[in-house]
Amino acid sequence: MIYTVTFNPAIDYVIHLDALTPGGINRNQLEDYQFGGKGINVSNVLRTLDFDTVALGFVAGFTGEGLEKGLQAMGLKTDFIHLSGGVTRVNVKIKAGEETEINGIGPLITDADMEKLYAQLDSIGADDTLVLSGSIPSCLPGDTYEKIMAHLESKHLRIAVDATKDLLINVLKYHPFLIKPNNHELGEIFGRVLRTDAEIVECAKELQARGGRNILVSMAGDGALLLDETGESHRIGCPAGKVVNSVGAGDSMVAGFLAGYLKTGDYGYALKLSTAAGSATAFSIGLAQRPQIDTLLASL
């Protein structure tokens, strides 16, 4: 089984306007509700690729109830911890030429709530996969991912981590199966601007030396580069298409990579499916759907 953790999920209220008039009355032309959170996105795309997951994390109040029921109606398995106070956040996304975002704060997660999460994670078996992705809410310490991986170290789980800077660096000593920085994030870690594949491979090898097993570097329209745990470097371009959405593309890449590897055990195929899934989301309004993923995969 694959488990994903989303610490601060959200309901995204997406509004489409002809133009945004600050200080005036704005009437939206089109609206949509989307269930957000990086781990939830990974679960959704894995479901699209015929892999079962369990979405873990925290929800609160009437918005949390709505998010949970909505995900279950979509076919996702969830086992969220229900917090006693606050509400699951609502993020407002205003699309009016330029995109404006107003993101909610989210509820308070206590030490007792975290103990409930640890109890859930203790039931995960050695053949399972865990995905930790996204930022940590301000109510939790910045070393939360590190503590989780230390807690689970003896299980030797397959763990994927999609995070930035210290959140990522501090977990390398626990040998995550997959990490997925983009090329800019990778450069920031080393205080460099990475301009060539050779420079990206050099930095990826350093992360591997620190403990990361498979280093997947996304490069937007330039495709992706994978340094696998055998030391082999794989490079792939981006399929043709018009980018209309950046939200969830990285999460889709994580889902595609895991699905590809778990299906075949082949890192080259995992990179292809990762790129197809990420591109399909980037070329869509919303997360990737299976027909488009399959079409793009066949083109790679």
TAHULIN-V231448 format. One record per residue. N is the residue number from 1. PSI is psi in whole degrees, 0 to 359 (* if undefined). OMEGA is omega in whole degrees, 0 to 359 (none if undefined). D_CENTER is the distance of its C-alpha to the mean C-alpha in Angstrom with 2 decimals. Layout:
# TAHULIN-V231448
[[N	PSI	OMEGA	D_CENTER] [N	PSI	OMEGA	D_CENTER]]
This chain:
# TAHULIN-V231448
[[1	149	176	17.18] [2	130	179	13.42] [3	134	175	12.26] [4	147	179	8.99] [5	126	175	9.53] [6	110	184	8.94] [7	327	187	11.75] [8	67	181	12.38] [9	170	184	11.64] [10	156	164	13.71] [11	118	178	15.87] [12	119	176	15.75] [13	108	187	19.37] [14	123	183	19.61] [15	133	176	23.14] [16	124	180	24.81] [17	153	171	28.00] [18	319	178	30.58] [19	150	179	30.75] [20	124	179	29.88] [21	100	178	33.06] [22	137	179	32.59] [23	354	180	35.24] [24	182	177	36.08] [25	127	180	35.26] [26	128	179	32.43] [27	121	184	32.26] [28	148	180	29.13] [29	333	182	29.63] [30	141	179	26.61] [31	155	181	24.07] [32	152	175	21.09] [33	128	179	18.98] [34	145	180	15.29] [35	113	189	13.24] [36	166	181	10.32] [37	132	188	7.56] [38	316	179	3.77] [39	321	178	5.12] [40	320	177	7.66] [41	317	178	6.23] [42	315	179	5.49] [43	318	181	8.93] [44	315	182	10.43] [45	324	175	10.13] [46	322	176	11.30] [47	318	177	14.05] [48	328	181	14.97] [49	17	173	15.43] [50	30	174	17.63] [51	131	177	15.78] [52	142	175	16.22] [53	167	168	13.71] [54	121	180	14.36] [55	118	178	12.11] [56	166	178	13.26] [57	204	187	13.45] [58	135	174	16.07] [59	161	182	17.81] [60	146	171	21.16] [61	193	184	24.03] [62	330	178	24.61] [63	324	176	21.34] [64	321	177	19.50] [65	318	179	21.90] [66	319	179	21.30] [67	315	182	17.52] [68	314	180	18.08] [69	323	179	20.88] [70	318	179	19.09] [71	319	179	16.23] [72	323	178	19.03] [73	334	178	21.03] [74	354	178	18.33] [75	7	179	18.67] [76	141	172	15.80] [77	132	181	17.03] [78	152	173	16.36] [79	59	183	17.91] [80	149	172	17.18] [81	128	182	19.50] [82	118	181	21.69] [83	153	186	22.65] [84	339	182	26.29] [85	162	177	26.03] [86	186	179	24.31] [87	150	171	22.12] [88	137	189	18.47] [89	154	172	17.87] [90	125	177	18.49] [91	132	179	17.17] [92	122	179	19.65] [93	111	183	18.73] [94	116	180	22.06] [95	106	182	22.40] [96	73	189	25.90] [97	274	169	26.13] [98	156	180	23.90] [99	130	177	20.88] [100	134	181	21.32] [101	139	172	18.85] [102	107	186	20.05] [103	135	179	17.46] [104	171	184	18.71] [105	313	183	19.00] [106	164	184	18.24] [107	168	179	20.48] [108	130	175	21.81] [109	119	184	20.47] [110	172	176	23.49] [111	322	179	24.25] [112	323	177	25.50] [113	320	179	22.24] [114	325	178	20.44] [115	326	176	23.18] [116	321	178	22.34] [117	316	178	18.75] [118	322	179	20.35] [119	321	176	22.75] [120	316	182	20.10] [121	332	179	18.48] [122	339	181	22.05] [123	354	181	22.41] [124	137	182	19.77] [125	169	185	21.73] [126	336	180	21.82] [127	359	183	20.87] [128	168	179	17.62] [129	138	179	14.04] [130	134	178	11.80] [131	121	174	8.06] [132	118	184	7.75] [133	147	176	4.92] [134	180	181	6.26] [135	168	178	10.00] [136	132	178	12.83] [137	152	184	15.27] [138	342	180	18.62] [139	352	180	20.43] [140	153	179	18.96] [141	152	184	19.91] [142	347	179	17.85] [143	25	183	18.23] [144	315	179	16.54] [145	317	180	14.09] [146	317	180	17.23] [147	320	179	19.29] [148	315	182	17.09] [149	327	175	17.19] [150	320	180	20.88] [151	326	185	21.53] [152	3	189	20.18] [153	320	184	21.63] [154	343	180	24.62] [155	341	181	22.69] [156	47	181	21.39] [157	160	169	18.16] [158	108	185	15.71] [159	130	175	12.73] [160	135	181	9.55] [161	122	176	8.43] [162	94	183	6.00] [163	179	184	8.36] [164	158	172	11.50] [165	234	188	15.23] [166	326	177	16.79] [167	322	181	13.79] [168	311	184	13.15] [169	320	187	16.87] [170	346	180	18.07] [171	353	185	16.32] [172	327	182	17.64] [173	347	177	20.90] [174	11	171	19.40] [175	60	176	18.55] [176	143	180	14.88] [177	321	183	14.77] [178	135	166	11.95] [179	148	185	10.69] [180	74	170	9.19] [181	156	167	10.91] [182	174	186	12.28] [183	328	179	16.08] [184	317	178	16.74] [185	322	178	14.68] [186	318	178	16.43] [187	322	179	19.67] [188	324	179	19.28] [189	322	184	19.06] [190	6	179	22.42] [191	36	183	23.91] [192	159	168	24.34] [193	117	185	23.77] [194	119	186	22.87] [195	342	185	24.88] [196	161	176	25.38] [197	322	181	23.78] [198	320	179	26.10] [199	322	178	24.85] [200	316	178	21.20] [201	319	180	22.39] [202	314	181	24.49] [203	324	177	21.71] [204	321	178	19.42] [205	325	178	22.51] [206	319	177	22.86] [207	324	177	19.42] [208	322	178	20.44] [209	331	179	23.75] [210	351	175	22.18] [211	342	179	20.54] [212	139	183	17.34] [213	302	179	17.99] [214	124	184	16.00] [215	109	180	14.91] [216	116	183	12.95] [217	112	177	13.63] [218	145	187	12.59] [219	32	178	15.63] [220	234	184	15.25] [221	350	178	18.57] [222	4	177	19.77] [223	222	184	17.49] [224	161	178	15.98] [225	135	179	17.59] [226	128	168	17.14] [227	107	186	19.29] [228	172	188	19.49] [229	350	174	20.97] [230	354	182	24.39] [231	359	181	24.50] [232	139	178	24.38] [233	133	179	22.78] [234	138	180	21.45] [235	137	180	21.25] [236	145	176	20.35] [237	179	180	20.90] [238	134	178	19.21] [239	160	182	20.86] [240	141	178	23.01] [241	166	180	21.88] [242	124	179	21.69] [243	121	178	18.54] [244	358	186	18.51] [245	133	177	14.95] [246	347	184	12.24] [247	123	176	9.88] [248	356	182	6.91] [249	316	178	8.35] [250	320	177	6.07] [251	322	178	3.43] [252	324	177	7.06] [253	317	178	8.19] [254	313	180	6.53] [255	315	181	7.98] [256	320	180	11.03] [257	312	180	11.72] [258	316	180	11.81] [259	316	181	13.84] [260	317	180	16.07] [261	315	182	16.81] [262	332	180	17.46] [263	321	190	19.65] [264	338	187	21.69] [265	12	184	21.19] [266	120	184	21.44] [267	327	177	19.20] [268	316	178	20.61] [269	321	179	19.74] [270	320	178	16.18] [271	319	179	15.86] [272	313	181	17.59] [273	325	176	15.49] [274	313	181	12.26] [275	320	179	14.10] [276	317	181	15.52] [277	316	179	12.41] [278	318	180	10.82] [279	321	180	14.36] [280	322	176	15.04] [281	317	180	12.45] [282	332	182	13.86] [283	6	186	17.27] [284	159	166	16.84] [285	105	186	17.04] [286	185	183	14.09] [287	158	183	11.77] [288	145	173	13.40] [289	156	189	16.39] [290	315	182	18.01] [291	318	181	21.15] [292	322	176	19.56] [293	314	181	17.26] [294	320	180	20.52] [295	314	181	22.52] [296	323	178	20.36] [297	319	180	20.13] [298	338	181	23.92] [299	350	185	24.32] [300	*	none	22.68]]
